[in-house]
Amino acid sequence: QVQPVESGGGLVQAGGSLRLSCAASGTSFSIYTMGWYRQAPGQQRDMVALNVTNGIINYADSVKGRFTFTRDDAKKTMYLQMDNLTPVDTGVYYCNVGVVHWGQGTQVTVSS
């Protein structure tokens, strides 16, 4: 059973940084497409960074140059380094493993 678990959210001032982690136990981690998604209040859940199995990482236009996706297959963990945060980045961040497996989400709040 794949169970992703996020951590690392919190409250930060605009211009600050956070690093999110997602540990996915119970899986052959390296074979899965995985990514980070964000849901702002009253909005749909949107892709932030997506790592497909061919190694390509796609980023939402709004985060290009500020967010960085990495993964450590040995630790079965993926990360999202978020720099130069703005209030628009506020929302619940979810990790996804293999399309169908979602974490519980972690709140990121950026104050102006």
C-alpha positions as CSV (number, residue, x, y, z in Angstrom):
1,Q,0.0,0.0,0.0
2,V,1.4,3.3,-1.1
3,Q,1.0,6.0,1.5
4,P,2.6,9.4,0.9
5,V,3.1,11.7,3.9
6,E,4.0,15.4,3.5
7,S,5.8,17.6,6.0
8,G,7.5,20.9,6.0
9,G,4.7,23.4,5.6
10,G,4.3,26.4,7.8
11,L,4.0,30.2,7.9
12,V,6.6,32.3,6.2
13,Q,7.0,35.9,5.2
14,A,7.0,36.9,1.5
15,G,10.5,36.4,0.1
16,G,11.2,33.5,2.4
17,S,11.8,29.8,1.7
18,L,10.3,26.5,2.7
19,R,11.2,22.9,1.9
20,L,8.5,20.4,1.7
21,S,9.1,16.6,2.0
22,C,7.1,13.7,1.0
23,A,7.9,10.2,2.2
24,A,6.2,7.4,0.4
25,S,6.6,4.1,2.2
26,G,5.5,0.7,0.8
27,T,6.4,1.3,-2.8
28,S,9.0,0.7,-5.4
29,F,9.6,4.5,-5.4
30,S,11.8,4.8,-8.4
31,I,9.2,3.5,-10.9
32,Y,6.5,6.1,-10.2
33,T,5.6,9.4,-11.7
34,M,5.3,11.8,-8.8
35,G,4.6,15.4,-8.2
36,W,3.5,18.3,-6.1
37,Y,0.1,20.0,-6.3
38,R,-1.3,23.0,-4.6
39,Q,-4.9,24.0,-3.7
40,A,-5.5,27.6,-2.8
41,P,-8.6,28.5,-0.8
42,G,-11.7,28.2,-3.0
43,Q,-9.6,27.0,-5.9
44,Q,-9.1,23.7,-7.7
45,R,-6.0,21.6,-7.1
46,D,-3.3,22.5,-9.6
47,M,0.0,21.0,-10.6
48,V,3.1,22.7,-9.2
49,A,5.9,20.3,-10.2
50,L,5.6,17.0,-11.9
51,N,8.4,14.4,-12.4
52,V,7.4,11.9,-15.0
53,T,9.2,8.6,-15.4
54,N,11.5,9.8,-18.2
55,G,13.2,12.1,-15.8
56,I,11.6,15.3,-17.1
57,I,10.3,17.8,-14.5
58,N,7.5,20.1,-15.5
59,Y,6.8,23.2,-13.5
60,A,3.8,25.5,-13.4
61,D,4.7,28.8,-15.1
62,S,4.0,30.6,-11.8
63,V,6.7,28.8,-9.9
64,K,9.4,28.4,-12.6
65,G,12.7,29.7,-11.3
66,R,11.6,29.7,-7.7
67,F,10.6,26.1,-6.9
68,T,12.8,23.1,-7.4
69,F,11.7,19.4,-7.4
70,T,14.1,16.7,-6.3
71,R,13.8,13.1,-5.3
72,D,15.9,10.6,-3.4
73,D,14.9,7.2,-4.5
74,A,17.0,5.5,-1.8
75,K,15.0,7.3,0.9
76,K,11.7,7.0,-1.0
77,T,11.3,10.8,-0.5
78,M,10.7,13.7,-2.8
79,Y,11.1,17.3,-2.0
80,L,9.9,20.7,-3.1
81,Q,12.3,23.6,-2.4
82,M,10.3,26.8,-2.5
83,D,12.2,30.1,-2.7
84,N,11.1,33.7,-3.0
85,L,7.7,32.8,-1.8
86,T,4.8,35.2,-2.3
87,P,1.3,35.3,-0.8
88,V,-0.1,33.8,-4.0
89,D,1.8,30.6,-3.1
90,T,-0.5,30.2,-0.1
91,G,-2.4,26.9,-0.1
92,V,-2.4,23.3,0.9
93,Y,0.3,21.4,-0.8
94,Y,-0.2,17.7,-1.7
95,C,2.3,15.2,-3.0
96,N,1.2,12.5,-5.5
97,V,2.8,9.2,-6.2
98,G,1.8,7.1,-9.2
99,V,-1.2,9.3,-10.1
100,V,-3.6,7.8,-7.7
101,H,-1.9,8.0,-4.3
102,W,-2.2,11.3,-2.5
103,G,-0.8,12.6,0.8
104,Q,-2.9,14.3,3.4
105,G,-1.6,17.8,2.5
106,T,0.5,20.3,4.3
107,Q,-0.5,24.0,4.8
108,V,1.8,26.7,3.4
109,T,0.9,30.3,4.3
110,V,2.9,33.2,3.0
111,S,2.3,36.6,4.7
112,S,2.9,39.9,3.0
